[in-house]
Amino acid sequence: MLLRFLGTSAGELYPGLWCRCRNCRTAREGTAQDRRQSAALAVAPGQQASPTVLIDFPSEIADQCYRHNVDLTTLESLLMTHSHGDHWFPYLLRWRRRPANLSENPPTHIGGPRFTVLPLLRIYGNAEVEAILRRELGDDLAPCEITFHRVAVGKVFQTSGLKVTALHANHDVGREQALHYVLRDDSATVLYGLDGDTFLPETREALRAFRFDAVILESTYGYGEGGNHRNFQRVLEEAQWFRDEGLLTSGGRLIATHFSPHHCPPHAETAAYLREQDILAAWDGMEVRV
């Protein structure tokens, strides 16, 4: 399974869109690894070279895909973790709509969002994700070659060569049911664990059923404090729990992402700190095959 990190920032972006603090100035002047866009992951199941699955769909997704060599026209499945605006921007899906009875050669007398045939895009998510999608596109998703599939905690489904298990994320509990995803193909098992604070007890119990080749955790608050997201300390505690419980395969990797510029230092410092704990700090464009 190929994992390509399209974005590794928390919601305010890195550098912060409207900020000139030390970390944000350093990121603007620093290396490409210091500059992060909203969190998203592209997945190529099995031995595929090209991703056909995305996790989350932020407003920068078109630019992220251009930068990191992902062809949106071959996308088959979109897994949504939750409905927050830094993860879900369905306006761009409007441009999948295709005028009826048109060939693939654009006519000179009519405009249209799309003229060529696309594979069906299956979107998976919770009720809030669906509501936002239908507000944007309407109830008839067929002209956009989209189907929506409501996901419940504990649900196991197959899509694009992956067996996917949805787990309850400790994020906005009581407001919406945010999701983590366990992805499995013939060669690997991966946890995408963001957004979310320390695992809920029922989620921790469900995780014990797997052995992971990669565990991806968010670390929004870095050296700071706060709820609804993890900081570095809670990432270290979760990492140790996976090791103590024997939930990592031989060579299994722990990866941190979703960094805030106001709690997490620029990439080199963040990476060095996490490396001491055998945790890899992701950057935009990073690729891992498991």
C-alpha positions as CSV (number, residue, x, y, z in Angstrom):
1,M,0.0,0.0,0.0
2,L,1.4,3.4,-1.0
3,L,0.6,6.4,1.3
4,R,1.2,9.9,-0.1
5,F,0.8,12.8,2.3
6,L,-0.8,15.7,0.4
7,G,-1.1,17.9,3.4
8,T,0.1,17.8,7.0
9,S,-1.2,21.1,8.6
10,A,-3.8,21.7,11.1
11,G,-6.7,24.0,10.1
12,E,-4.8,27.4,10.3
13,L,-2.2,26.2,7.7
14,Y,1.5,26.3,8.3
15,P,2.5,29.1,8.1
16,G,-0.7,30.5,9.5
17,L,-2.6,32.3,6.7
18,W,-2.8,35.6,8.7
19,C,0.1,35.2,11.1
20,R,3.6,36.6,11.4
21,C,4.8,34.9,14.6
22,R,8.3,33.4,14.8
23,N,7.2,29.9,13.5
24,C,5.2,31.3,10.7
25,R,8.0,33.7,9.5
26,T,10.4,30.8,9.7
27,A,8.2,28.6,7.6
28,R,7.7,31.3,4.9
29,E,11.5,31.7,4.7
30,G,12.5,28.1,5.2
31,T,12.5,24.9,3.2
32,A,9.5,23.3,1.4
33,Q,9.1,20.9,4.4
34,D,8.3,23.8,6.6
35,R,5.3,24.8,4.5
36,R,2.2,22.7,5.0
37,Q,-1.3,22.6,3.6
38,S,-4.5,21.1,5.1
39,A,-4.3,17.5,6.1
40,A,-5.1,14.9,3.4
41,L,-3.8,11.5,2.3
42,A,-3.7,9.7,-1.0
43,V,-3.7,5.9,-1.0
44,A,-2.7,3.5,-3.7
45,P,-3.8,0.0,-2.6
46,G,-1.7,-3.0,-3.3
47,Q,1.1,-2.5,-5.8
48,Q,-0.6,0.3,-7.6
49,A,1.7,3.2,-8.4
50,S,-1.1,5.8,-8.7
51,P,-3.5,6.6,-5.8
52,T,-7.2,6.0,-6.4
53,V,-8.3,6.7,-2.8
54,L,-8.3,10.0,-0.9
55,I,-8.9,10.6,2.8
56,D,-10.4,14.1,3.2
57,F,-10.9,16.8,0.6
58,P,-9.8,20.3,1.8
59,S,-10.0,23.5,-0.2
60,E,-6.5,23.2,-1.5
61,I,-6.9,19.7,-2.9
62,A,-6.5,20.6,-6.5
63,D,-3.1,22.3,-5.9
64,Q,-2.1,19.5,-3.5
65,C,-2.8,16.9,-6.3
66,Y,-0.9,18.9,-8.9
67,R,2.1,19.3,-6.6
68,H,2.2,15.7,-5.5
69,N,1.4,13.8,-8.7
70,V,-2.2,12.6,-7.9
71,D,-4.6,12.5,-10.9
72,L,-8.1,13.4,-9.6
73,T,-9.7,12.2,-12.8
74,T,-8.8,8.6,-11.7
75,L,-10.1,9.0,-8.2
76,E,-12.5,6.2,-7.2
77,S,-13.1,6.6,-3.4
78,L,-13.1,9.4,-1.0
79,L,-13.1,8.7,2.8
80,M,-14.2,11.6,4.9
81,T,-13.1,11.8,8.5
82,H,-15.6,14.6,9.5
83,S,-17.2,17.8,8.2
84,H,-14.9,20.6,9.4
85,G,-14.0,23.0,6.7
86,D,-10.3,22.3,6.7
87,H,-11.1,18.7,5.8
88,W,-14.3,19.0,3.6
89,F,-14.7,21.5,0.7
90,P,-17.2,19.9,-1.7
91,Y,-17.7,23.0,-3.8
92,L,-14.9,21.6,-6.1
93,L,-17.1,18.6,-6.8
94,R,-19.5,20.8,-8.7
95,W,-17.1,20.7,-11.6
96,R,-17.6,16.9,-12.0
97,R,-21.1,17.7,-13.5
98,R,-21.4,16.7,-17.2
99,P,-23.9,18.1,-19.6
100,A,-26.1,15.3,-21.1
101,N,-25.6,13.9,-24.6
102,L,-22.2,15.4,-25.2
103,S,-19.1,13.7,-26.8
104,E,-15.7,13.9,-25.2
105,N,-14.8,16.7,-27.7
106,P,-15.9,20.0,-26.2
107,P,-18.3,21.8,-28.6
108,T,-17.6,25.4,-29.5
109,H,-21.0,26.7,-28.7
110,I,-21.5,25.5,-25.1
111,G,-19.6,25.6,-21.8
112,G,-19.7,22.9,-19.3
113,P,-17.8,21.8,-16.2
114,R,-16.8,18.4,-17.7
115,F,-17.0,16.7,-21.1
116,T,-15.0,13.5,-20.5
117,V,-16.1,10.3,-18.8
118,L,-15.0,9.8,-15.2
119,P,-15.1,6.7,-13.0
120,L,-17.8,6.7,-10.4
121,L,-16.6,8.4,-7.2
122,R,-17.8,6.8,-4.0
123,I,-17.8,9.1,-1.0
124,Y,-18.0,7.7,2.5
125,G,-18.7,9.7,5.6
126,N,-21.0,10.7,8.5
127,A,-24.4,12.5,8.4
128,E,-22.9,16.0,8.6
129,V,-20.6,15.3,5.7
130,E,-23.6,14.1,3.7
131,A,-25.7,17.1,4.6
132,I,-22.9,19.5,3.4
133,L,-22.5,17.6,0.2
134,R,-26.2,17.7,-0.7
135,R,-26.4,21.4,0.2
136,E,-23.7,21.9,-2.4
137,L,-24.7,19.5,-5.1
138,G,-28.4,18.8,-4.5
139,D,-30.0,15.5,-3.9
140,D,-29.3,14.1,-7.4
141,L,-25.6,13.2,-7.4
142,A,-25.7,11.1,-10.6
143,P,-24.7,14.0,-13.0
144,C,-21.5,14.3,-11.0
145,E,-20.9,10.5,-11.1
146,I,-21.0,10.4,-7.3
147,T,-22.6,8.1,-4.8
148,F,-22.7,8.8,-1.1
149,H,-22.4,6.0,1.5
150,R,-23.2,6.8,5.2
151,V,-20.6,5.2,7.5
152,A,-21.3,4.1,11.0
153,V,-18.8,3.3,13.7
154,G,-17.8,-0.4,13.5
155,K,-18.9,-0.6,9.9
156,V,-16.6,-2.6,7.6
157,F,-16.8,-2.0,3.8
158,Q,-14.8,-2.7,0.7
159,T,-13.8,0.0,-1.8
160,S,-11.1,0.3,-4.5
161,G,-9.2,-2.7,-3.3
162,L,-9.3,-1.8,0.4
163,K,-11.2,-3.3,3.3
164,V,-12.1,-0.3,5.5
165,T,-13.2,-0.2,9.2
166,A,-14.6,3.0,10.6
167,L,-13.8,3.8,14.3
168,H,-15.1,6.5,16.6
169,A,-12.7,9.5,16.9
170,N,-12.5,11.5,20.1
171,H,-13.2,14.8,18.2
172,D,-16.2,17.0,18.6
173,V,-18.0,14.2,20.6
174,G,-21.6,15.1,21.0
175,R,-21.6,17.4,18.0
176,E,-20.8,14.9,15.2
177,Q,-19.4,11.4,14.9
178,A,-15.9,12.0,13.6
179,L,-14.2,8.9,12.2
180,H,-10.8,7.2,12.1
181,Y,-10.2,4.6,9.4
182,V,-8.4,1.3,9.4
183,L,-7.3,0.5,5.9
184,R,-6.4,-3.1,4.8
185,D,-5.2,-4.6,1.6
186,D,-3.4,-7.9,0.8
187,S,-0.1,-6.6,2.1
188,A,-0.7,-4.0,4.9
189,T,-2.9,-2.5,7.6
190,V,-2.9,1.2,8.3
191,L,-4.6,3.4,10.8
192,Y,-5.5,7.0,9.8
193,G,-6.2,8.5,13.2
194,L,-7.1,12.2,12.8
195,D,-8.7,14.4,13.9
196,G,-8.9,13.3,17.5
197,D,-7.6,13.4,21.0
198,T,-6.7,10.3,23.1
199,F,-8.6,7.3,21.9
200,L,-12.0,6.6,23.3
201,P,-12.2,3.3,25.3
202,E,-14.4,1.6,22.7
203,T,-12.0,2.7,19.9
204,R,-9.0,1.4,21.9
205,E,-10.7,-1.9,22.3
206,A,-11.5,-2.1,18.6
207,L,-7.8,-1.3,17.7
208,R,-6.7,-4.4,19.6
209,A,-8.1,-6.6,16.8
210,F,-5.4,-5.4,14.3
211,R,-1.6,-5.4,13.8
212,F,-0.5,-2.2,12.1
213,D,2.2,-1.6,9.5
214,A,1.6,2.2,9.9
215,V,-0.2,4.2,12.5
216,I,-0.9,7.9,11.6
217,L,-1.7,10.2,14.5
218,E,-2.4,13.9,14.7
219,S,-0.3,16.1,16.9
220,T,-2.0,19.5,16.5
221,Y,-1.0,21.0,19.9
222,G,2.7,20.1,19.8
223,Y,4.4,21.4,22.9
224,G,1.1,23.1,24.0
225,E,-2.1,22.0,25.7
226,G,-5.7,21.7,24.6
227,G,-8.5,19.3,24.0
228,N,-10.2,17.8,21.0
229,H,-6.7,17.2,19.5
230,R,-3.5,15.6,20.7
231,N,-0.3,17.3,21.6
232,F,3.2,15.7,21.4
233,Q,3.0,14.2,24.9
234,R,-0.3,12.4,24.1
235,V,1.1,11.2,20.8
236,L,4.1,9.7,22.7
237,E,1.7,8.0,25.1
238,E,-0.4,6.6,22.3
239,A,2.8,5.4,20.5
240,Q,3.9,3.6,23.7
241,W,0.5,2.0,24.0
242,F,0.7,0.5,20.5
243,R,4.1,-0.9,21.4
244,D,3.1,-2.2,24.8
245,E,0.0,-3.9,23.3
246,G,2.0,-5.5,20.5
247,L,-0.1,-3.8,17.9
248,L,2.7,-3.0,15.5
249,T,4.1,-5.5,13.0
250,S,7.8,-6.0,12.7
251,G,8.9,-2.7,11.0
252,G,5.6,-1.1,11.8
253,R,5.8,2.7,11.6
254,L,4.4,5.5,13.8
255,I,3.8,8.7,11.9
256,A,2.7,12.1,13.2
257,T,0.8,14.8,11.1
258,H,-1.7,17.7,11.4
259,F,0.7,20.2,12.9
260,S,-0.3,23.7,14.1
261,P,2.3,26.5,13.6
262,H,1.5,27.9,17.0
263,H,2.3,24.8,19.0
264,C,4.6,22.8,16.7
265,P,8.0,24.2,15.7
266,P,9.2,24.2,12.1
267,H,9.8,20.8,10.5
268,A,13.5,20.2,11.3
269,E,12.9,20.7,15.1
270,T,9.6,18.8,15.1
271,A,11.1,15.9,13.2
272,A,14.2,15.7,15.4
273,Y,12.1,15.7,18.6
274,L,9.8,13.0,17.3
275,R,12.6,10.9,15.8
276,E,14.0,10.5,19.3
277,Q,10.8,8.6,20.1
278,D,10.9,6.6,16.9
279,I,8.1,8.6,15.4
280,L,8.3,10.0,11.9
281,A,7.1,13.6,11.4
282,A,5.3,13.7,8.0
283,W,5.7,16.5,5.5
284,D,3.7,17.5,2.5
285,G,4.6,15.2,-0.4
286,M,6.1,12.5,1.8
287,E,5.6,9.0,0.5
288,V,5.6,5.7,2.4
289,R,5.1,2.2,1.1
290,V,4.0,-0.3,3.6
